[in-house]
Every structure is written in C-alpha cells, then in structure tokens.
Amino acid sequence: MSDPRRLSGTEPATAVRRDALARLDACREAGVEPCLATVLASDDPGARAFMDRKHDRCAEVGIDTRRVDLPAEAPAERVYRTVEELGADPAVTALFVQVPLPEHVEEAAVRARVPPEKDVDCFAHANVGRLVAGDPRVRPVTSLAVDRLLSAHGVAVAGRDAVVVGRTTVIGTPLAHLLCRRDATVTVCHSRTEELGAKTRSADLLVTAAGTPGLVDGSMVSAGVVVVDVSANRVAEGVVGDVDADSVGETASAMTPVPGGVGPLTMASLLHNVVAVSAPESVSNGLS
C-alpha cells in the first residue's frame, strides 16, 4: 500500500480557533471577560508541559488564567479546597482539573466540587450524565478534537467497526460514546483485554488513547484501516503516540501524525470550550 493519507489537525485547528476568537470578541462586547482556572496535582513533567500549553494558548489570545500547581503528595483536602475556592470565585468563568489525580485523591470527590456551569472539559458529574444521555452541556476537549478531525477530513464513521484502545474517564470512554453516537459499532479495549491485536485487526477505524508508546504495531492492524492516535507520549527521542507509525503506515489508508494530529485541535477546542462556558446565552448559542 502507498503512504497513508495524513490526517493533520493544523488546518482544522485554525478554523476552530478563528471561530472561538470571534465569539470571544462577542463575549467581551457583552461585558464578560473569560478567565480559565486550572488545578494540577502532579509532579509529572508531561502533565506540567501539557498544562503549560493550555496557559500559553490562552495567553496568546488574551484570556486571563489562574494556575494552581500542587505537589503530588499534597493532602487530598487541600486539592478539594482548591477546586472549591476556584469554583466559587466569581471572576473564574471556566475551570479545568488535570487528571489522573494522585491515588489518595478521590476523583469522584473532585468531580463533585466542579460547578457544572464552569466545567470546561465535561468533568462534573452532571455534565458527564448529560453527555451520556446525548444532551451535552459541554463536550470533552479531546473527543471534540477527534470529532472535528474526522469531519474535516471526510472520514466516514457511521456503519464502521471502530476500536478504541484506552478507557479513561476523560478520553477513552467519551471517545467511545462519541463514535457510538455517530453510529459506529464500537469496541473498547483496555489493560485487561486479552489478545489486543485480534481486536485491533477487526477495526475499520482505530482510535488509540492508552498513553503507551508503540503499543500498536503493523501486525495489529488490517489493510485500509484509518488510525487516530490521540496520545502524545514523551520519550527520549521526542513525542510519539501509541502507534508505531512506520509499521502501521505500511497498512493504514489514513492516520494522524504525532505531533500535529489531534494535539492542535485539542488546544483549539479548549479555547472553544472556555468561551462556551463563559459566555452569556446570547453569545454561546450554537457554540457548545
């Protein structure tokens, strides 16, 4: 097979960012100045770098931010109190909590403290419920990015056999719901899945979000598969996805580059959601 079609996220991200900026101007004209607050409770360099990019993208367009970075060993009550205080601050219009959280911090307890109306990544319990019910207040930025990437490149989803590798509550599971809503037949794989290759070879559309470099190689995909690699894993050589691009590229019909695929659209979708949850109804209509 010839080289696979490159599913770049750069151009679609530019369009999403342009739309978000137009609505940001309308938001300001309506007297609302968006402010994104973030909470990170981790010492992981990758998580800190990811948070850096969020704040950098907001700074580029003049969106105010408040950043609270806590050490991984910070007491759970300190994490809960931080989220509560930011959620209650009237100057904060959008709130993001980085996951995974340390083991001693209960994710459910954090979710319960994020106000649904300020939730920028569909993290609050009420918003997760609305997403599953098909009536989302706000969609997770990564699944929003994948949706836009597939649409921008005209990748058919309805009727296809889709396999999602990874079942985290913030990426893998929302992606599975997204593909199901778009009428794909969806299989979700995870660390307990036996014979992963047998599952991935059944896919017409393969989406990986496991955070494991080189997890999927060319022997694990079938001819013509479309591959969307969501992960951005930091290794000594740079940033790589879950997919061994060289070997999978010999078989796939189309695939996302890492970096340059889902990543740019994720950052653009973050700006979209910050404006969406911050704006008054007259501005946010049709944005979520």
N, C-alpha and C positions, 0 to 999 in steps of 0.2 A: 504494500500500500504506500502511496506517496505521503509526504509530510502532512500531518493533520492540520486542519484549519485552526488558526489561533483565535481563541475567544478572549480578546483583550477587553479589559474593563476601563481603559483610559478614556475613550471617546464617550461611552455611556455615562461615565462619572462626570465628565464635563457638562453634559446636558442636565444631569440631576443637580449638580452644584449651581448651575445657572438658574434653574427654576427655584431652588432654595433661596438664592440670593435675591431674586425678585420678590419673593414672599417675605423675606427678611425686611426688605425696604418697606413693604406694605405694613408689616408688623410694627415697625418703628413709627410710621406715619400714624398708626392707630394709638400710639402712646405707650407701647410695650417694648421694653429693652430686654431681649432674651439673656439669660445667664445660666450656663451649664455648670453644675457642681458634680465632682467625681470623688469616689471613695475607692482607694486601693489599699488592701491589707495583705501585702505580699512583698517578699524580698527578691522575687524572680526578676532577673534583668529583662526578659522578654516581655513580661507584663508591664514593667515600668516603661519600656520603649513603646509599647502599644498605647499606653496612657499619654506618653509624650506626644504621639502623633495626633491624638484626639484634641489635645490642647493647642497644638500647632495649627491644625486645620481651623479651629475656632478663631485663633488669633489672626489668621490670615484675612478673615472676613469681618473682624472687629466684634465678634461675640465674646462677651465677658465670661470668664470662668473662675471657678473656685476649686482648688485641688487639695484634697486631704489624703496624704500618703501615710499609712500606719505600718509599723513593722509587723511581720507575720506573727510574732508572739504577743502582739497587743491583746489585752483581755477582751473577751467577747463583748462584755458590757460596754467597753469603750467603742467598739465598732458599732454596736446597736445605737448608742447615744449619738455618735457622729451622724449616722444616717437620719435619725430622728430630728436632730437640730437642723441639718441642711434641708430636710423635707419641710420643716416648719418655717423656714426663713422666707419671708415674702419676696425678697429680692432674687431668690433662686427660682427659676421657672422650669428647669429641666434637671433631672438627677440620674446619674449613671453609677452603678456599683460593679466593679470588676470582679469577675469570677474566673477560676474557682477561688473560694474562700478557704482560709485555714481550717483544718479538721475540727478545731474546738469552737468554731463559729458556726452556728446553725443557719444554713441558707434560708430555711423557711422563716426564721425569726427576722432575718434581714429583709426578705421579700415583704413581710407584713408591715414593715416600717417605711416602705417606699410609697409615697402618695401616688395613687394611680394616675392622677391628672398631671403629675410631673415626671412620670416614668418614661424615659427616653428609649428603652430597649425591651419593652414588654416583659418586665421583671416582676412587677407587683402581681400578687395572686389574682386580683380581679381582672387584670389585663390578660393574663395567661388564659383565664377561663373564657374571656371574650374571643381570644384568638382561636381556641379550640372549637368554640361554638360557631365560628365563621363570621363573627361580627367584631373585628379588631378595632380597638381604640387607637393602638399604635402597633406596628409590626417590628419584630426584632431586626436590627440593622443588617445583620449578616444574611438572614433569609430574604430580606428586602433587596439586598445587593444581588443575590443569586437569581431572584425572580427577574430583576431588571436586566441582568446579564443575558439570561436565556431569551428574554423577549427582544432585546436589542439585536441579537444575532440570529433571530428567527428560528431558534431551536424548538422543535415540537416537543411537547410534554404529554399531552392527552393521549392515552392509549399505550404509552410506552411502559416498559418494565424498568423501574427506577430502583436503584440500590443506594442507600445512604449508609456510609461507614462512620459510625460515631453516634452516640445517643445523649449527649449532654443536653441539659435542660435549656441552655441558651442558644445552642447552634443546631446540633443533630436532630433533636426532637421537633423544633419549629420547622426545620427544613423538610422533615418527613410530612408534617401537616400541610406545608405549602404545596408539595408535589401531589399529595393526595387531593387537595382542593382543586388542583389543576388537572385532575382526572388521570394521573399516572397510577399504576399498580406498584405499591411501594413496599420494599423490604428494608428493614433496619438491622444493621449488624453492629456488633459491639465486642468487648473483650471476651465474652463468654461464647461467642459464635464459633461453632466448630466448622472446619473446612471453609474458611473465609473465601478462598479462591473459587470454590464451587458456587458460592452466592454471587460474587462479583462477576463471574463469567456469564451469569444469566442476565446481566444488565444491558439495556439499550442506552440508559443514562446512568452514569455512576457519579455520585457526589461523595467526596471524602472530607471528613471533618474530625479526624481522630487525633491529630497532633502527634503523629508518629512518622518520622522521616522514612521514606522508602517502603512504607507498609505494603503498597500495591505495586507489583511489577508486571511486565508484559505477559507473563504466563497466567495472570489472573484476570485478563480481560478478553473479550471476544471481538472479532473484526467489526469495525464500524461503530464501536461504542463512542458516545460523547462523554467526556470526562470533565467534571468541575471540581477542582482541588481547592478547597476552602482554606486549608491550613497554611500557616506561614511559620515554619519551624526554623529556629536559629541553630545552625551548626557551624563548625569551624570554617567551612567553605563559603558561608553566607546564609541566605534564606532559601529554604526548599519546602516543598509541600509533602503530602503523604504519598504522592505518586512518584515512582521512578520515571521521570519524564522521557528519558531516552528510550527505554524498552517499551513503555506503554505507547509512545508516539509512533512506533512501528506498526501498531494495530488500530489505534483510535482514528476516527474520522475527524474529530474536533476535540480540542482540550484547552483549558485555561493555562496561561503561563503563571509561574510563581517566581518572583513577584510580578505584578502587572495585570493580574486577572481579577479575582474577587476583591482584593485589597482596596484598590482605588474606589470602587463602588461602595464598599463598606464605609469608608470615611465620608464619602459624599452623602450616603444615606444617613449617617449620623447627623450631619448638618440639617438634612431634610427633617429628621425627627425632632431635633432641638427646636426648630422653627414651628413644627406642627404642634408640639405640646405647649409651646409658649404663647402662641398667637391667639388672639380673640377669635370667636367663631366666624366673624366676617372675613377674616384672613385665612383661617385654617380650613375653611370649607373646601373639600375636594383634595386636601393635601395628605391626610393620613393614609 
